[in-house]
Amino acid sequence: LCFPEQYGGQGGDYFYSLVRAECLSYSGNGGLNMGFAVQTDMVLPPIHLLGTEEQKQRYLVPQARGEKLACFGLTEPAAGSDVAAMRTTASPRADGYLLNGQKNWISYAAIADHALVFAKTDPAAQHKGISAFIVEREWPGVSAQETEHKLGIWAGSTGELFFENVEVPADNLVGEEGQGFEIAMYGLDQGRFTVAAGACGV
């Protein structure tokens, strides 16, 4: 709804996302609204704002059209609201990064085609050492599993992501190294609007 037509969207503004969130939740479909919120309100805004043109064509366009599904890989077993405590690392290499770690409570982790993943490229720098990457689920070393027996939103898939020596090309870095915390907060801020609108709908 809220992305330019040139990138597969419908050219609306953010108000359309708020209406979508309220109406879907009002109809009792909080799980479906969660899927929209994760993809269009959390994952895609950072790619639209900071992604390269190649990243936009490869990831933003099919996701905005609904042809591909994305997830937001931030939360970890020991790092929820305290993002700086994350343990997932992306060690710089000559041709990119080597990604290792785990994410949990990730909406659509087990079925998404791509993930916007946050990892430390400089562990000593705390939140200033976090970077953001687009990671494809089919890459070697990427695995996922569904979280069973949730209390609610059963229509929405939730799961864990695991990364074991995943080779991430340098071209899949979103923004600059060390900009990941800013990118994560930007994505969360976009999502908070539609979470609030969804709550109004319920």
Solvent accessible surface area in square Angstrom, and as a share of the most:
residue,aa,sasa,rsa
1,L,73,0.36
2,C,22,0.13
3,F,7,0.03
4,P,44,0.28
5,E,132,0.59
6,Q,132,0.59
7,Y,17,0.07
8,G,18,0.17
9,G,11,0.11
10,Q,128,0.57
11,G,48,0.46
12,G,24,0.23
13,D,83,0.43
14,Y,56,0.21
15,F,131,0.55
16,Y,114,0.43
17,S,1,0.00
18,L,53,0.27
19,V,62,0.36
20,R,25,0.09
21,A,0,0.00
22,E,78,0.35
23,C,76,0.46
24,L,41,0.20
25,S,6,0.04
26,Y,175,0.66
27,S,82,0.53
28,G,66,0.64
29,N,58,0.30
30,G,29,0.28
31,G,5,0.05
32,L,82,0.41
33,N,11,0.06
34,M,37,0.17
35,G,12,0.11
36,F,82,0.34
37,A,8,0.06
38,V,12,0.07
39,Q,11,0.05
40,T,21,0.12
41,D,0,0.00
42,M,31,0.14
43,V,2,0.01
44,L,0,0.00
45,P,11,0.07
46,P,0,0.00
47,I,1,0.01
48,H,61,0.27
49,L,103,0.51
50,L,59,0.29
51,G,11,0.10
52,T,75,0.43
53,E,94,0.42
54,E,105,0.47
55,Q,5,0.02
56,K,30,0.13
57,Q,94,0.42
58,R,130,0.47
59,Y,3,0.01
60,L,0,0.00
61,V,13,0.08
62,P,19,0.12
63,Q,3,0.01
64,A,24,0.19
65,R,148,0.54
66,G,62,0.59
67,E,109,0.49
68,K,86,0.36
69,L,50,0.25
70,A,1,0.01
71,C,1,0.01
72,F,14,0.06
73,G,0,0.00
74,L,12,0.06
75,T,41,0.24
76,E,10,0.04
77,P,85,0.54
78,A,56,0.43
79,A,4,0.03
80,G,39,0.37
81,S,121,0.78
82,D,88,0.45
83,V,10,0.06
84,A,23,0.18
85,A,41,0.31
86,M,5,0.02
87,R,187,0.68
88,T,0,0.00
89,T,39,0.23
90,A,1,0.00
91,S,55,0.36
92,P,78,0.49
93,R,106,0.39
94,A,119,0.92
95,D,99,0.52
96,G,5,0.05
97,Y,17,0.07
98,L,40,0.20
99,L,0,0.00
100,N,48,0.25
101,G,27,0.26
102,Q,59,0.26
103,K,0,0.00
104,N,25,0.13
105,W,153,0.54
106,I,5,0.03
107,S,20,0.13
108,Y,22,0.08
109,A,0,0.00
110,A,23,0.18
111,I,87,0.44
112,A,1,0.01
113,D,49,0.25
114,H,17,0.08
115,A,8,0.06
116,L,1,0.00
117,V,0,0.00
118,F,0,0.00
119,A,0,0.00
120,K,17,0.07
121,T,16,0.09
122,D,69,0.36
123,P,77,0.48
124,A,93,0.72
125,A,34,0.26
126,Q,100,0.44
127,H,70,0.31
128,K,146,0.62
129,G,2,0.02
130,I,0,0.00
131,S,0,0.00
132,A,0,0.00
133,F,0,0.00
134,I,2,0.01
135,V,1,0.01
136,E,30,0.14
137,R,77,0.28
138,E,143,0.64
139,W,44,0.15
140,P,119,0.75
141,G,35,0.33
142,V,19,0.11
143,S,60,0.39
144,A,35,0.27
145,Q,94,0.42
146,E,69,0.31
147,T,35,0.20
148,E,117,0.53
149,H,183,0.82
150,K,35,0.15
151,L,182,0.90
152,G,35,0.34
153,I,93,0.47
154,W,199,0.70
155,A,82,0.64
156,G,2,0.02
157,S,18,0.11
158,T,10,0.06
159,G,0,0.00
160,E,34,0.15
161,L,3,0.02
162,F,62,0.26
163,F,7,0.03
164,E,127,0.57
165,N,89,0.45
166,V,1,0.00
167,E,115,0.51
168,V,4,0.02
169,P,57,0.36
170,A,56,0.43
171,D,96,0.50
172,N,6,0.03
173,L,30,0.15
174,V,0,0.00
175,G,23,0.22
176,E,121,0.54
177,E,91,0.41
178,G,29,0.28
179,Q,38,0.17
180,G,0,0.00
181,F,65,0.27
182,E,105,0.47
183,I,1,0.00
184,A,0,0.00
185,M,51,0.23
186,Y,72,0.27
187,G,0,0.00
188,L,39,0.20
189,D,64,0.33
190,Q,31,0.14
191,G,3,0.03
192,R,137,0.50
193,F,115,0.48
194,T,0,0.00
195,V,99,0.57
196,A,58,0.45
197,A,12,0.09
198,G,6,0.06
199,A,70,0.54
200,C,99,0.59
201,G,4,0.04
202,V,141,0.81
